[in-house]
Amino acid sequence: MGTVSLNMSMHTREPIRDSKLSGPEWIREILYGHSDRVYEAFRMEMHVFLNLCDLMKARGWLVDSRYIRVDEQVGIFLSMISHKNSNRDLCERFQHSGQTISKYFAKVLQAVLNLAREIIVPPSFDVVPEEILINPKYNPYFKDYIGAIDGTHIHASVPVSKQIPFRGRKGITTQNVMCVCSFDMKFTFVYAGWEGSVNDCRVISAALETHRLQFPRPPPGKYYVVDSGYAAAPGFLTPFKGERVSMNAVNKWLIARQSPPGCPPPPGEITPFLHDKGFVLSKLASAQSHQQLDGILKQALSEIEDFGSSHSHHSGNSNEDGCYRILPRIQCGDVAEQEEEDEEAEDLSKP
């Protein structure tokens, strides 16, 4: 008799999500509570969250269902991506079944993809950004600048059998995501999905070669600014790693261009570093090939040396600060190894 009653109790249907604080009530408590709670829960300010919900409804991408409103649907999505919550965690938080959580997460994800197609678009390359025009440190030296490119590693959950390509030098599974950002801090292109062990050069090469991605190529005379992880090419300005020019030498070169021939500048006259750097970058960005890049750099260094010798003749000072040194350029395959060496050197230099 006791065994029969036990079996009956095990098969009795009863609600498992019976918390008094349901999903809609929790959303309401967050929105009408302290503003910091909204940021902690969804990683965005309250007005951003509300505007996002209104935009999704206005576009027709999300609608209120019989039991779940749009704000709760968006809350489910943001809770998962901002805190890496599992399906079971969200079941307990919003008091819904796992099927319901998965259903509305997929709906909001599709709505976000639709939104991305509207806001992640290349800017007009014919218009100089206002942030450059109003700042004399950047204008006119960066007037042909159209954006910056860099890669970032985002954590990825990968099956054990496929984890090796996704493990980088940090030891965790990630995907290498390439992003293009304009001067006003807006994303203009995003390329995701590559394994974490892939070099940045490989990612940008695939973006350029895959026509369906419609990568916004720089028009003639325009350029992107990229870091040393990418290869120098026409339209992509990289720092010349391993090639060093002293600050005083660059200042002398810039002053020499503005002084009459044979007339040394006043003692102590030094132009601002950002002003100098902007000129040098814009000069290098005008190159259309690797040979032109090398030629422009060598010409600049030659002018620095010539002016340093002339200035030392007039002032009687030595030309030590006009010296320069050119080292072999690091290729794409050596970037990761060089970065590790730089990090080790920084760690050893710290007290």
Helices and strands as residue ranges (DSSP letters): H 2-10, H 23-31, H 35-42, H 46-59, H 70-83, H 87-94, H 98-119, H 130-133, E 145-155, G 160-162, G 164-166, E 174-181, E 187-195, H 200-209, G 211-213, E 223-226, E 236-237, E 243-245, H 247-258, H 273-285, H 290-315, G 320-322, E 324-326, G 332-334, H 335-349
